[in-house]
């Protein structure tokens, strides 16, 4: 019966935040990319996964940082598209009287570009583009309630243009008494630019994302189920918000039904655990599928899969995520336990 209350609570969050609409583009979009092969396999975003040994989880929900992650090192690499690659590295440590801490760096490298004039003539020079976010994460707990926060200084560089920013994540997570069910709430990327890319430039928004999630470990089967609800601060993810200069406002009226609008907020994932050291995973992201499919040829866009393998001190995760008919993305995660009590 208590599990039903969790679901009703999460559904109400969608309804209460359902009056806002997406309002244009934002900067520092790389903050929305997952580095974790595990999370990528589960649809690209999950905040309620309960696993006290996976250092990837605090990236998505700082309340997931657990004492059992102490002295673990994590390195992620993502082979994205069009020669773009990104990754994440992190280390965690705990103090009995204070709480749990982790530091990390998230980067994305857009590759090398040939410089050209405004007339398209190559100059013979090249330039690079990259963005970085440093993570300082803290967590603690009170009975069954876990809470955490992350501060993220941001540096974005495109050729000679640079921007600095600051963002923060805040997370809450509570487990049922049986520990089979976990419910989480996260406010991600709360912050703003500190400096713009050029003098007297306009300050741009960063991708704030209010999320709620629930995970459930089946009592009599080795299966984990996960459901994530994203962008609860924006209701209409399928239609661009009209600007004040648009004359034909009817063009922007929503065409999708209520059910499809709900689906855009949901990400589904599940894990099958044949053994303690091997896991199979799969996920489905409806919003990604609708945004990136090519006309009616959706193929496997929006779907993802992967596996996890534990060998003594090492934990290896792999995922493949289908973004478009033109290609997919491969993600690798490697974690090493530095503790001596193994």
C-alpha positions in Angstrom: 0.0 0.0 0.0 2.9 2.4 0.8 4.3 1.9 -2.7 1.1 3.2 -4.1 1.5 6.4 -2.1 5.0 6.9 -3.6 3.5 6.7 -7.1 0.7 9.1 -6.3 3.2 11.6 -4.8 5.3 11.5 -8.0 2.4 11.9 -10.3 1.1 14.9 -8.4 4.5 16.6 -8.9 3.9 16.5 -12.7 0.5 17.9 -12.4 1.6 20.7 -10.0 4.4 21.8 -12.3 2.4 21.5 -15.5 1.8 25.1 -16.3 5.3 26.1 -17.5 6.6 25.7 -21.0 10.1 25.3 -22.4 11.5 28.8 -23.1 14.2 28.7 -25.8 17.8 27.5 -25.7 20.1 27.6 -22.8 23.9 27.6 -22.5 26.2 24.9 -20.9 24.0 22.1 -22.4 26.8 19.6 -21.8 25.7 19.6 -18.2 22.7 17.5 -19.2 24.8 14.7 -20.7 25.3 11.5 -18.7 28.8 10.2 -18.3 27.7 6.9 -16.7 27.4 3.8 -18.9 25.0 2.4 -16.4 22.7 5.4 -16.4 23.0 5.7 -20.2 21.8 2.0 -20.5 18.8 2.8 -18.3 17.6 5.6 -20.7 20.0 8.4 -20.0 18.8 9.8 -16.7 17.8 8.0 -13.4 18.1 9.7 -10.0 16.5 7.0 -7.7 18.8 4.0 -8.3 19.8 2.7 -4.9 23.3 1.3 -5.0 25.8 2.3 -2.3 28.8 1.1 -4.3 28.3 3.0 -7.6 30.2 6.4 -7.6 28.5 7.3 -10.9 25.2 7.9 -9.1 26.1 11.2 -7.2 26.6 12.9 -10.6 22.9 12.6 -11.1 21.7 12.9 -7.5 24.2 14.1 -4.8 22.1 12.4 -2.2 23.3 9.1 -3.7 26.8 9.7 -2.4 27.3 7.0 0.3 30.0 6.1 2.8 30.6 2.8 1.0 31.9 4.8 -1.9 34.9 5.9 0.1 38.3 5.7 -1.6 36.9 4.7 -4.9 38.1 6.2 -8.2 35.9 6.5 -11.2 36.9 7.2 -14.9 34.3 7.5 -17.6 34.7 7.9 -21.4 32.1 8.5 -24.0 32.6 8.2 -27.7 29.9 10.6 -28.9 29.2 11.7 -32.5 31.1 13.7 -35.1 34.5 13.3 -33.3 33.0 14.7 -30.1 34.0 12.9 -26.9 33.5 13.6 -23.2 34.1 12.0 -19.9 34.1 12.3 -16.1 36.5 11.4 -13.3 35.7 11.3 -9.6 37.1 10.4 -6.2 35.1 10.0 -2.9 36.1 10.1 0.8 34.1 10.1 4.0 34.5 11.6 7.5 32.6 10.0 10.3 31.7 13.3 12.1 31.0 15.4 9.0 29.7 13.3 6.1 30.6 12.1 2.6 32.6 14.1 0.1 33.5 13.6 -3.6 35.3 15.7 -6.2 35.1 15.3 -9.9 35.6 16.9 -13.3 33.2 16.7 -16.2 34.5 17.7 -19.7 33.5 17.7 -23.3 35.9 18.1 -26.2 34.2 19.3 -29.5 37.4 18.6 -31.5 39.5 20.7 -33.8 38.1 23.3 -36.3 39.5 25.0 -39.4 39.4 28.8 -39.1 37.7 30.7 -41.9 36.8 34.3 -42.7 33.2 35.5 -42.9 33.5 34.8 -46.7 34.3 31.1 -46.2 38.0 31.4 -47.0 40.3 29.2 -44.9 43.0 31.1 -43.0 45.2 28.0 -42.4 44.7 28.2 -38.6 42.8 25.9 -36.4 41.0 26.3 -33.1 39.4 24.1 -30.4 36.3 24.1 -28.4 35.7 22.5 -25.0 33.7 22.9 -21.8 34.5 21.9 -18.2 32.5 21.5 -14.9 34.2 20.8 -11.6 32.1 18.9 -9.1 32.3 19.3 -5.3 29.7 16.9 -3.8 28.6 16.5 -0.2 26.0 14.2 1.3 24.7 12.9 4.7 21.7 11.1 6.1 19.1 11.3 8.8 17.5 8.0 9.5 16.2 6.8 6.1 16.5 10.2 4.5 19.6 10.9 2.4 20.4 14.5 1.4 23.1 16.0 -0.7 24.3 19.0 -2.7 26.9 19.6 -5.4 28.6 22.9 -6.4 29.8 23.1 -10.0 32.1 25.9 -11.3 31.9 25.9 -15.1 34.3 27.0 -17.8 33.2 27.1 -21.5 35.7 27.9 -24.3 34.9 28.3 -28.0 38.0 29.6 -29.9 38.7 33.0 -28.2 35.3 33.3 -26.5 35.0 32.2 -22.9 32.3 32.1 -20.3 32.4 31.3 -16.6 29.4 30.1 -14.6 28.3 28.4 -11.4 25.6 25.8 -10.8 24.4 23.6 -8.0 22.5 20.4 -7.6 20.3 19.6 -4.6 19.0 16.1 -3.9 16.8 14.1 -1.5 16.4 10.4 -1.4 14.3 8.2 0.9 14.1 4.4 1.1 11.3 2.2 2.3 11.8 0.3 5.5 12.3 -2.9 3.4 14.9 -1.0 1.3 13.3 -2.5 -1.9 11.8 0.9 -2.9 13.6 4.2 -3.2 12.1 7.7 -4.1 14.2 10.7 -5.0 13.8 14.4 -5.8 16.5 16.5 -7.5 16.8 20.1 -8.5 19.7 20.2 -11.0 21.7 23.0 -12.5 20.5 25.8 -10.2 22.7 28.8 -11.1 23.7 31.2 -13.9 26.5 32.6 -16.0 29.0 34.8 -14.2 30.6 36.1 -17.3 29.3 36.1 -20.9 31.2 34.9 -24.0 31.9 38.5 -25.1 31.8 42.0 -23.7 28.3 43.4 -23.0 26.8 40.1 -24.1 23.4 38.9 -22.8 23.3 36.5 -19.9 21.9 33.1 -20.9 20.0 30.6 -18.9 21.5 27.3 -17.9 19.5 24.0 -18.2 17.6 23.9 -14.9 15.9 20.5 -14.5 13.6 19.5 -11.7 13.3 15.7 -11.5 11.6 13.0 -9.4 12.3 9.3 -9.6 11.4 5.9 -8.1 13.2 2.6 -8.2 12.0 -0.8 -7.1 13.9 -4.0 -6.5 11.6 -7.0 -6.9 11.4 -9.0 -3.8 11.3 -12.5 -5.4 13.2 -11.8 -8.7 16.7 -10.4 -9.5 15.2 -7.4 -11.3 15.5 -3.6 -10.6 12.9 -1.3 -12.1 13.5 2.5 -12.5 11.3 5.4 -13.5 12.5 8.9 -13.9 10.4 12.1 -14.4 12.4 14.9 -15.9 11.8 18.6 -16.6 9.0 18.9 -14.1 9.5 22.7 -14.2 8.5 22.6 -17.9 5.2 21.0 -19.1 5.1 21.3 -22.9 8.3 19.6 -24.1 6.9 19.0 -27.6 6.2 22.6 -28.6 8.4 25.7 -28.9 7.3 28.6 -26.7 6.1 31.5 -28.9 8.1 34.7 -28.7 6.5 38.1 -28.3 7.3 39.0 -31.9 5.4 36.0 -33.4 2.3 37.2 -35.2 0.7 33.9 -35.9 0.4 32.5 -32.3 -1.9 29.7 -33.4 1.1 28.0 -35.1 2.5 27.2 -31.7 -0.6 25.5 -30.3 0.1 22.1 -28.8 -0.7 19.3 -31.2 0.1 16.4 -28.9 -2.3 14.8 -26.6 -2.1 14.6 -22.8 -0.7 11.1 -22.9 2.2 11.9 -25.2 3.0 15.0 -23.2 3.3 12.8 -20.0 5.5 10.3 -21.9 8.0 13.1 -22.8 8.7 13.5 -19.1 9.2 9.8 -18.4 12.3 7.6 -18.8 12.1 3.9 -18.2 14.9 1.5 -17.2 15.4 -2.0 -15.8 18.2 -4.2 -14.7 18.5 -8.0 -14.6 21.0 -9.4 -12.2 21.9 -13.1 -13.1 24.6 -12.9 -10.5 26.2 -10.4 -8.0 29.0 -9.7 -10.5 27.1 -9.4 -13.8 24.1 -7.2 -14.8 22.1 -6.6 -18.0 20.4 -3.3 -18.6 18.0 -1.6 -21.0 16.1 1.7 -21.1 13.7 3.8 -23.2 13.6 7.6 -23.5 10.5 8.8 -25.4 11.5 12.4 -25.4 14.8 11.6 -27.2 13.0 9.4 -29.6 10.5 12.1 -30.6 13.2 14.8 -31.0 15.8 12.8 -32.9 13.8 10.3 -35.1 13.9 10.8 -38.8 10.3 11.4 -40.0 8.5 8.0 -39.6 11.8 6.0 -39.5 12.3 5.9 -35.8 14.3 2.6 -35.8 15.9 2.1 -32.3 16.2 5.8 -31.6 15.5 6.5 -27.9 16.5 2.9 -26.8 19.6 1.9 -25.0 21.2 -1.2 -23.5 24.3 -2.3 -21.7 25.9 -4.5 -19.1 28.0 -4.3 -15.9 30.8 -6.5 -14.7 32.5 -6.7 -11.3 36.0 -8.3 -11.0 37.5 -8.0 -7.5 38.5 -4.3 -7.1 37.3 -3.3 -10.6 33.8 -2.4 -11.9 33.3 -2.1 -15.6 30.1 -0.8 -17.3 29.3 -0.5 -21.0 26.3 1.0 -22.8 25.2 1.7 -26.3 22.6 4.5 -26.8 20.8 5.1 -30.1 20.5 8.8 -30.8 19.7 8.8 -34.5 19.6 6.7 -37.6 23.0 8.1 -38.4 24.7 6.5 -35.4 24.8 5.7 -31.8 27.0 6.5 -28.8 29.2 4.1 -26.8 29.9 4.7 -23.1 32.5 3.1 -20.9 32.8 3.4 -17.1 35.6 2.0 -15.0 35.7 2.2 -11.2 38.5 1.0 -8.9 38.2 0.3 -5.2 41.3 1.5 -3.4 40.4 0.2 0.0 42.7 -2.4 1.6 39.9 -4.5 3.3 39.2 -6.7 0.2 
